[in-house]
Each structure stands twice: as structure tokens, then as C-alpha cells.
Amino acid sequence: MADEKPTLVLHLVSGGEPLLFTVHPEDVPELTKQLHLYLDHGSVETIRTKDDVPLQINFAHVAVAYIDDQRKGKVFGLH
């Protein structure tokens, strides 16, 4: 089985290229459930990367956020 590479994709309100962070596969179900709340409330949340690096993300500056799987070789909206 190929290595899982679930990736948090963040499109910032200010524009530019999206930010991509590979997240812990075991965190994906909870993150997927909570992501819309982080965006709705513009909260600051700590997200753990696959390498156990904690990231503090201010979702007030994020326009679009979703989880994608980098094994597909393509992220939504990018070619």
C-alpha cells in the first residue's frame, strides 16, 4: 500500500499560492469534522504535521481549507 499523504490545503484570503501541510493520518477524521468550524469562527488552532511539528494556524486569514491526498499527484484547483 502506498504511503498516505493527507495534506491540509489552505488558500489564504490575501491570495497567492496555497499552503500545503502534510498532516498526521490519525488526525484526519477529527480535522475533517472540525475544519468548517475553524473557518466559521476564524479561530487559531494547532494542527500537527506528519512529522509531529505543531502549527498554529489563524483561520481568520484562510478563505478555503480542505484535506487532499497527495498520492493522487494533483491538488484541487492546481495543475
C-alpha positions as CSV (number, residue, x, y, z in Angstrom):
1,M,0.0,0.0,0.0
2,A,1.3,3.5,-0.9
3,D,2.3,5.8,1.9
4,E,-0.7,8.0,3.0
5,K,0.0,11.7,2.5
6,P,-3.1,13.5,3.7
7,T,-2.5,17.2,3.1
8,L,-4.2,20.3,4.6
9,V,-4.6,22.8,1.8
10,L,-5.0,26.4,2.8
11,H,-6.0,29.2,0.4
12,L,-5.4,32.5,2.1
13,V,-7.7,35.5,1.9
14,S,-4.8,37.6,0.6
15,G,-4.3,35.3,-2.4
16,G,-1.2,33.7,-3.7
17,E,-0.2,30.0,-3.9
18,P,-2.0,27.7,-1.5
19,L,-0.1,26.5,1.6
20,L,0.2,22.7,1.8
21,F,0.9,20.8,5.1
22,T,1.1,17.0,5.3
23,V,-0.9,16.1,8.4
24,H,-0.9,13.1,10.7
25,P,-3.2,10.4,9.1
26,E,-4.7,9.6,12.5
27,D,-5.7,13.3,12.9
28,V,-7.5,13.5,9.6
29,P,-11.0,12.3,10.7
30,E,-11.2,14.9,13.5
31,L,-9.7,17.6,11.5
32,T,-12.1,17.0,8.6
33,K,-15.1,17.2,11.0
34,Q,-13.8,20.4,12.7
35,L,-12.4,22.3,9.7
36,H,-15.6,24.1,8.8
37,L,-15.9,25.3,12.4
38,Y,-12.4,26.7,12.4
39,L,-13.3,28.7,9.2
40,D,-16.7,29.8,10.5
41,H,-15.2,31.1,13.7
42,G,-11.9,32.4,12.4
43,S,-10.2,30.6,15.3
44,V,-6.5,29.9,15.9
45,E,-5.9,26.2,16.0
46,T,-2.9,23.9,16.5
47,I,-2.5,21.4,13.7
48,R,0.1,18.6,14.0
49,T,2.1,17.8,10.9
50,K,3.1,14.2,9.9
51,D,6.5,14.9,11.4
52,D,4.9,16.0,14.8
53,V,5.5,19.6,14.3
54,P,2.7,21.7,15.8
55,L,1.5,24.6,13.6
56,Q,-0.7,27.4,14.9
57,I,-3.0,28.5,12.1
58,N,-5.1,31.6,12.2
59,F,-8.2,30.6,10.2
60,A,-9.4,34.2,10.1
61,H,-6.9,34.6,7.3
62,V,-8.0,31.5,5.4
63,A,-10.5,31.6,2.6
64,V,-10.7,27.9,1.7
65,A,-9.3,24.9,3.6
66,Y,-9.6,21.2,2.8
67,I,-7.9,17.9,3.1
68,D,-6.5,16.3,0.0
69,D,-4.4,13.2,-0.7
70,Q,-1.1,14.0,-2.4
71,R,-0.8,10.4,-3.7
72,K,-3.1,11.5,-6.5
73,G,-0.4,13.8,-7.7
74,K,-2.8,16.7,-8.1
75,V,-4.5,19.1,-5.7
76,F,-7.9,20.5,-6.5
77,G,-7.5,23.8,-8.3
78,L,-3.9,23.2,-9.3
79,H,-2.4,21.5,-12.4
